[in-house]
Amino acid sequence: MPRRRKKKTVRIILPSAAPLPLRLAGQYGEQLQVFSDASQKRHGGLAAVLFATPDSEAVVRSRTVPIIGSNELELQAALFALEQARDLFPGRPLALFSDNQDAVLRLNRSKTEGLAQDPELQLMLDQQELVETLANASIRWIKGHGSCRGNILADLHAAKAAS
């Protein structure tokens, strides 16, 4: 007797009304909220979604890049988001959210242990003049494909840039 396949369950995700879910909104309400994501299709795609205030419209920036490893692409997306925040909202305290734990850990480790422990990242930050921006940013992992509106927008625009 052939095995039955399980029915595919359709999961409906309702995005939060604000860029962040309520459980996080209070912690980061005063900061510029920046979401980064990367995608790989025919090309690599980077996206940065910035919210000046929780009630403001999203400022979206994206870029198409050559395909590289997934974690490196996600790190590039985070650096791209920091660059956009620095250029569009100079001097503003910011919170950067990424759904890639490796990129978040690497950036946070560089902040706490110093850039000397990661010469490759230090070179990238120096070339893009992002050392000060990183030093003044909160970096936080946020669950991918969840109900976070900012992350959903970053996913969408990264996929468009990668097409």
Backbone hydrogen bonds in HBPLUS format (Angstrom, degrees):
<---DONOR---> <-ACCEPTOR-->    atom                        ^
c    i                          cat <-CA-CA->   ^        H-A-AA   ^      H-
h    n   atom  resd res      DA  || num        DHA   H-A  angle D-A-AA Bond
n    s   type  num  typ     dist DA aas  dist angle  dist       angle   num
A0016-SER N   A0147-SER O   2.66 MM 131  5.67 145.8  1.77 167.9 164.4     1
A0150-GLY N   A0019-PRO O   3.06 MM 131  4.63 167.3  2.07 131.2 128.5     2
A0024-LEU N   A0021-PRO O   2.99 MM   3  5.71 154.3  2.05 122.7 129.7     3
A0025-ALA N   A0021-PRO O   3.02 MM   4  6.04 141.8  2.17 149.6 159.9     4
A0027-GLN N   A0024-LEU O   3.10 MM   3  5.60 131.8  2.34 112.8 124.6     5
A0031-GLN N   A0028-TYR O   3.23 MM   3  5.44 145.6  2.36 105.2 114.8     6
A0032-LEU N   A0093-PRO O   2.95 MM  61  6.20 171.7  1.95 154.4 151.9     7
A0095-ALA N   A0032-LEU O   2.83 MM  63  6.12 159.7  1.87 173.0 170.8     8
A0033-GLN N   A0051-PHE O   3.07 MM  18  5.14 161.5  2.11 154.5 151.5     9
A0051-PHE N   A0033-GLN O   2.82 MM  18  5.14 153.4  1.89 149.7 158.3    10
A0034-VAL N   A0095-ALA O   2.88 MM  61  6.01 170.7  1.89 169.4 166.9    11
A0097-PHE N   A0034-VAL O   2.73 MM  63  6.09 156.0  1.79 160.0 168.5    12
A0035-PHE N   A0049-VAL O   2.81 MM  14  5.07 159.8  1.85 147.8 154.8    13
A0049-VAL N   A0035-PHE O   2.88 MM  14  5.07 160.1  1.92 147.1 153.4    14
A0036-SER N   A0097-PHE O   2.99 MM  61  6.38 157.3  2.04 169.2 173.6    15
A0037-ASP N   A0047-ALA O   3.18 MM  10  5.42 147.3  2.29 143.7 146.0    16
A0047-ALA N   A0037-ASP O   2.95 MM  10  5.42 145.5  2.07 163.9 161.9    17
A0039-SER N   A0045-GLY O   2.90 MM   6  5.04 142.0  2.04 139.7 147.2    18
A0045-GLY N   A0039-SER O   2.83 MM   6  5.04 152.0  1.91 149.7 152.5    19
A0041-LYS N   A0043-HIS O   2.95 MM   2  5.25 173.9  1.96 156.7 158.6    20
A0043-HIS N   A0162-ALA O   3.09 MM 119  4.73 154.8  2.15 149.0 148.8    21
A0044-GLY N   A0065-VAL O   2.77 MM  21  4.87 152.8  1.85 168.1 160.5    22
A0065-VAL N   A0044-GLY O   2.81 MM  21  4.87 165.7  1.83 133.8 138.6    23
A0046-LEU N   A0063-ARG O   2.82 MM  17  5.17 164.2  1.84 158.6 163.2    24
A0063-ARG N   A0046-LEU O   2.95 MM  17  5.17 150.5  2.04 140.9 144.5    25
A0048-ALA N   A0061-ARG O   2.81 MM  13  5.25 159.1  1.85 161.8 163.1    26
A0061-ARG N   A0048-ALA O   2.92 MM  13  5.25 160.6  1.96 157.3 162.5    27
A0050-LEU N   A0059-VAL O   2.85 MM   9  5.04 166.2  1.87 146.0 150.6    28
A0059-VAL N   A0050-LEU O   2.84 MM   9  5.04 162.3  1.87 148.5 154.6    29
A0056-SER N   A0053-THR O   3.10 MM   3  5.23 154.8  2.17 108.0 115.6    30
A0073-LEU N   A0069-GLY O   2.85 MM   4  6.04 153.7  1.92 155.3 163.6    31
A0074-GLU N   A0070-SER O   2.96 MM   4  6.24 153.1  2.03 147.6 155.0    32
A0075-LEU N   A0071-ASN O   2.95 MM   4  6.19 149.1  2.04 142.1 150.5    33
A0076-GLN N   A0072-GLU O   2.89 MM   4  6.17 155.9  1.95 145.5 152.1    34
A0077-ALA N   A0073-LEU O   2.92 MM   4  6.23 147.4  2.03 142.3 151.6    35
A0078-ALA N   A0074-GLU O   3.00 MM   4  6.33 152.3  2.08 144.9 151.6    36
A0079-LEU N   A0075-LEU O   2.97 MM   4  6.28 159.9  2.01 152.8 158.1    37
A0080-PHE N   A0076-GLN O   2.80 MM   4  5.98 151.6  1.88 146.4 155.1    38
A0081-ALA N   A0077-ALA O   2.90 MM   4  6.14 152.7  1.97 145.5 152.5    39
A0082-LEU N   A0078-ALA O   2.96 MM   4  6.27 154.9  2.02 146.2 152.9    40
A0083-GLU N   A0079-LEU O   2.92 MM   4  6.14 154.5  1.99 145.6 152.6    41
A0084-GLN N   A0080-PHE O   2.95 MM   4  6.25 156.5  2.01 148.6 154.5    42
A0085-ALA N   A0081-ALA O   2.95 MM   4  6.16 159.4  1.99 149.5 155.1    43
A0086-ARG N   A0082-LEU O   2.93 MM   4  6.13 160.5  1.97 148.8 154.1    44
A0087-ASP N   A0083-GLU O   2.99 MM   4  6.20 158.6  2.03 148.7 154.3    45
A0088-LEU N   A0084-GLN O   2.84 MM   4  5.85 164.5  1.86 153.8 158.1    46
A0089-PHE N   A0085-ALA O   2.89 MM   4  5.41 153.6  1.96 138.8 146.3    47
A0092-ARG N   A0089-PHE O   3.27 MM   3  5.79 165.4  2.29 135.2 136.6    48
A0138-SER N   A0094-LEU O   2.97 MM  44  6.37 161.5  2.01 148.5 154.2    49
A0096-LEU N   A0138-SER O   2.68 MM  42  6.03 163.1  1.71 174.7 176.1    50
A0140-ARG N   A0096-LEU O   2.86 MM  44  6.17 159.3  1.90 168.3 174.7    51
A0098-SER N   A0140-ARG O   3.13 MM  42  6.59 152.4  2.21 154.3 162.4    52
A0142-ILE N   A0098-SER O   2.91 MM  44  5.81 153.1  1.98 139.3 143.1    53
A0104-VAL N   A0100-ASN O   3.22 MM   4  6.48 163.8  2.24 152.0 156.7    54
A0105-LEU N   A0101-GLN O   2.83 MM   4  5.98 167.5  1.84 156.0 159.3    55
A0106-ARG N   A0102-ASP O   2.95 MM   4  6.08 160.5  1.99 148.3 154.0    56
A0107-LEU N   A0103-ALA O   3.01 MM   4  6.18 162.7  2.04 149.4 153.7    57
A0108-ASN N   A0104-VAL O   2.90 MM   4  6.04 166.2  1.92 153.8 158.2    58
A0109-ARG N   A0105-LEU O   2.82 MM   4  5.86 154.6  1.88 146.5 153.8    59
A0110-SER N   A0106-ARG O   3.09 MM   4  6.24 152.2  2.17 139.7 146.8    60
A0111-LYS N   A0107-LEU O   3.07 MM   4  6.38 143.8  2.21 141.4 151.3    61
A0112-THR N   A0108-ASN O   2.99 MM   4  6.26 155.8  2.05 150.2 155.9    62
A0113-GLU N   A0109-ARG O   2.78 MM   4  5.64 166.5  1.79 153.2 158.1    63
A0114-GLY N   A0110-SER O   3.04 MM   4  4.86 128.6  2.31 116.5 124.9    64
A0118-ASP N   A0115-LEU O   3.02 MM   3  5.50 160.8  2.06 116.1 122.2    65
A0122-GLN N   A0118-ASP O   2.95 MM   4  6.21 160.2  1.99 155.9 162.5    66
A0123-LEU N   A0119-PRO O   2.95 MM   4  6.12 154.3  2.01 145.7 151.2    67
A0124-MET N   A0120-GLU O   3.15 MM   4  6.48 158.5  2.20 144.6 149.9    68
A0125-LEU N   A0121-LEU O   2.89 MM   4  6.13 164.4  1.91 157.2 161.2    69
A0126-ASP N   A0122-GLN O   2.85 MM   4  6.00 157.9  1.90 148.8 155.4    70
A0127-GLN N   A0123-LEU O   2.92 MM   4  6.06 163.4  1.95 151.4 155.7    71
A0128-GLN N   A0124-MET O   3.13 MM   4  6.30 151.3  2.22 143.7 150.7    72
A0129-GLU N   A0125-LEU O   2.88 MM   4  5.74 104.3  2.47 134.6 151.9    73
A0130-LEU N   A0125-LEU O   2.86 MM   5  4.92 166.8  1.88 142.7 147.1    74
A0129-GLU N   A0126-ASP O   3.16 MM   3  4.87 155.1  2.22  97.3 104.8    75
A0134-LEU N   A0130-LEU O   2.91 MM   4  6.06 163.6  1.94 157.0 160.4    76
A0135-ALA N   A0131-VAL O   3.03 MM   4  6.23 155.8  2.09 145.0 152.1    77
A0136-ASN N   A0132-GLU O   3.14 MM   4  6.35 140.4  2.30 144.1 153.0    78
A0137-ALA N   A0134-LEU O   3.17 MM   3  5.16 168.4  2.19 109.7 111.6    79
A0152-ILE N   A0148-CYS O   3.01 MM   4  6.29 156.8  2.06 154.9 162.2    80
A0153-LEU N   A0149-ARG O   3.02 MM   4  6.25 161.7  2.05 152.2 156.1    81
A0154-ALA N   A0150-GLY O   3.06 MM   4  6.28 154.9  2.12 141.7 148.8    82
A0155-ASP N   A0151-ASN O   2.89 MM   4  6.13 160.6  1.93 151.3 156.1    83
A0156-LEU N   A0152-ILE O   3.03 MM   4  6.24 164.9  2.06 150.4 154.1    84
A0157-HIS N   A0153-LEU O   3.00 MM   4  6.20 168.1  2.01 154.9 157.2    85
A0158-ALA N   A0154-ALA O   2.96 MM   4  5.98 152.0  2.04 147.7 155.3    86
A0159-ALA N   A0155-ASP O   3.04 MM   4  6.20 157.3  2.09 148.7 154.6    87
A0160-LYS N   A0156-LEU O   3.09 MM   4  6.39 151.4  2.17 143.5 151.4    88
A0161-ALA N   A0157-HIS O   3.04 MM   4  6.19 156.9  2.10 141.0 146.9    89
A0162-ALA N   A0158-ALA O   3.05 MM   4  6.24 136.9  2.24 140.1 151.4    90
A0163-SER N   A0160-LYS O   3.30 MM   3  5.35 149.6  2.40  99.6 108.1    91
